[in-house]
Amino acid sequence: MSLEKRKNRIGRVVSNKMTKTVIVAVQRQRNHYLYKKARRMTSKFYAHDGQSECSIGDLVRIEECRPLSALKRWRVTGVLERRETVEVTPPEVDQSTLDFQSDEAPQVVETDEMNENTDAGVDAVPISPGDNGAPVAEQDGEIQGSSGSVEVAGEEVDGQLESSNANGDSSEDGKSVSDEETSTEQSRQ
């Protein structure tokens, strides 16, 4: 490829974490093909930096070259503008400050009273397995769980739940709406 036909781009260095390689972001402005609104497009190029002279934020000129690796097809030809980076150092801390902070820190001391309260102060609820193997808790002699009868917004009739609608009327055939849904689901299966 001759020197006249090589493409040149100007962009900012985005990353220099690789050895002798930088990633350069080149921005260009294009109009939308239908709406004709100007929009910015950013392309990233992997460029060869032989002397590792580029740092993040530098404005560089890159030039197209032969493939140098799987992704590198560009070479840095010059640094146009250097970005100044400010080095931040942590403040120096005196030993007296560290000693003062450690004196104020609360210390946790575990006593025997804490252990006694946790062992004897909790009411234990015995758990026994239900009909389907699910655990059921017993409280005050009554068994609560999946095998017990449950009343939810209706009246209990011989272990079956009779629901009522907003007017207080029960369904016509004595089955609740949920019973009808479950019977239709069972017939489908």
C-alpha positions in Angstrom: 0.0 0.0 0.0 1.5 3.3 -1.0 1.8 6.2 1.5 -0.7 8.4 -0.4 -3.5 5.8 -0.1 -3.1 5.1 3.6 -6.0 6.3 5.7 -5.3 8.7 8.6 -7.5 9.3 11.6 -7.3 11.6 14.7 -8.7 10.4 18.0 -8.4 10.1 21.7 -6.6 7.3 23.5 -9.2 5.4 25.6 -7.0 2.6 26.9 -3.2 1.8 27.2 -3.3 -1.3 29.4 -1.8 -3.5 26.7 1.9 -3.5 26.0 2.7 -1.5 22.8 -1.0 -1.2 22.0 -3.5 1.5 22.5 -7.2 1.8 21.8 -8.1 5.0 20.0 -11.7 6.3 19.8 -12.3 8.3 16.7 -15.5 10.4 16.5 -17.2 11.4 13.3 -20.4 13.1 12.5 -22.9 11.7 10.1 -26.5 12.6 9.1 -29.2 10.1 9.6 -30.2 8.6 6.3 -33.9 9.3 6.7 -34.3 12.0 9.3 -31.2 14.0 8.3 -30.3 14.8 11.9 -26.6 15.0 12.7 -25.4 12.3 15.0 -22.0 11.3 16.4 -20.6 8.0 15.7 -17.6 6.6 17.6 -15.2 3.9 16.2 -12.5 2.2 18.3 -9.2 1.2 16.6 -6.4 -0.9 18.1 -3.2 0.9 17.2 0.5 0.0 17.6 2.4 2.2 20.0 6.0 1.0 19.7 7.5 3.3 22.4 4.5 3.1 24.7 4.5 6.9 24.8 0.7 7.4 24.7 -1.4 7.8 27.9 -5.1 7.9 28.4 -6.7 11.1 27.1 -4.0 12.0 24.6 -5.0 13.2 21.1 -3.1 11.1 18.6 -2.9 10.6 14.8 -3.1 7.0 13.6 -2.3 5.6 10.2 -3.5 2.5 8.5 -0.8 -0.2 8.1 -0.5 -3.9 7.4 -2.1 -6.3 10.0 0.1 -6.5 13.0 -2.1 -8.8 15.0 -5.6 -10.2 15.0 -7.1 -6.7 15.8 -4.3 -4.2 15.1 -4.3 -2.6 11.7 -3.3 0.9 12.7 -0.1 2.6 13.9 0.3 5.7 16.0 2.2 8.3 14.0 2.3 11.1 16.5 0.9 12.6 19.7 -0.9 15.9 18.9 -1.9 16.9 22.4 -1.0 15.4 25.8 -3.7 15.2 28.5 -2.3 16.2 31.9 -3.1 13.7 34.6 -3.1 14.8 38.2 -1.5 12.3 40.5 -3.4 12.0 43.8 -1.5 10.9 46.9 -3.3 9.8 50.0 -2.9 12.1 53.0 -0.4 11.2 55.5 -1.8 9.9 58.8 -0.1 10.2 62.1 0.2 7.3 64.5 -1.5 9.4 67.2 -4.6 9.7 65.0 -4.7 5.9 64.6 -4.3 5.4 68.3 -7.1 7.9 69.1 -9.5 6.1 66.7 -8.8 2.7 68.1 -9.6 3.9 71.7 -13.0 5.1 70.6 -14.0 1.9 68.9 -16.7 0.0 70.9 -15.6 -3.4 72.1 -18.0 -6.3 72.2 -18.0 -8.4 75.3 -20.0 -11.6 75.4 -21.4 -12.4 78.8 -22.9 -15.6 80.3 -26.3 -13.7 80.7 -26.6 -13.4 77.0 -26.1 -17.2 76.5 -28.6 -18.0 79.2 -31.3 -15.8 77.7 -31.0 -17.3 74.3 -31.1 -20.9 75.5 -34.1 -20.7 77.9 -36.0 -17.6 76.9 -37.3 -18.9 73.6 -40.6 -20.9 73.5 -40.1 -24.0 71.4 -42.8 -25.1 69.0 -42.9 -28.8 68.3 -43.1 -29.7 64.6 -44.7 -32.9 63.3 -45.0 -34.1 59.7 -48.4 -33.6 58.1 -50.3 -35.8 55.6 -48.2 -34.9 52.7 -44.9 -34.9 54.6 -44.9 -31.1 55.1 -44.1 -29.9 58.6 -47.0 -28.8 60.7 -46.6 -26.7 63.9 -48.5 -27.6 67.0 -49.6 -24.7 69.2 -52.0 -24.9 72.2 -53.0 -28.5 71.3 -54.3 -27.5 67.8 -52.6 -28.6 64.7 -52.1 -25.8 62.1 -51.0 -26.6 58.6 -52.0 -28.1 55.4 -54.1 -31.0 56.9 -56.2 -28.7 59.2 -59.4 -27.0 58.1 -59.0 -23.4 56.9 -61.7 -20.7 56.8 -61.1 -17.9 54.3 -63.8 -15.4 53.5 -66.6 -18.0 53.7 -68.2 -20.6 56.0 -66.8 -24.0 56.8 -69.2 -26.9 56.1 -67.9 -30.4 56.9 -64.3 -29.6 55.9 -65.4 -27.9 52.7 -65.3 -24.2 52.2 -68.5 -22.6 51.0 -67.7 -19.2 49.6 -70.1 -16.4 49.0 -70.0 -13.5 46.6 -70.2 -9.8 47.4 -74.0 -10.0 48.0 -73.6 -12.8 50.6 -75.2 -15.4 48.2 -73.4 -18.6 47.8 -73.0 -20.1 44.3 -76.0 -21.9 42.8 -74.8 -25.5 42.9 -73.1 -25.3 46.3 -69.6 -25.2 44.9 -67.4 -22.2 45.0 -65.9 -20.6 42.0 -62.5 -21.9 42.9 -63.9 -25.5 43.2 -65.3 -25.2 39.7 -62.0 -24.0 38.4 -60.1 -26.9 40.0 -62.6 -29.4 38.7 -62.3 -28.1 35.2 -58.5 -28.2 35.4 -58.6 -31.8 36.7 -60.8 -32.9 33.9 -58.4 -31.3 31.3 -55.6 -33.3 32.7 
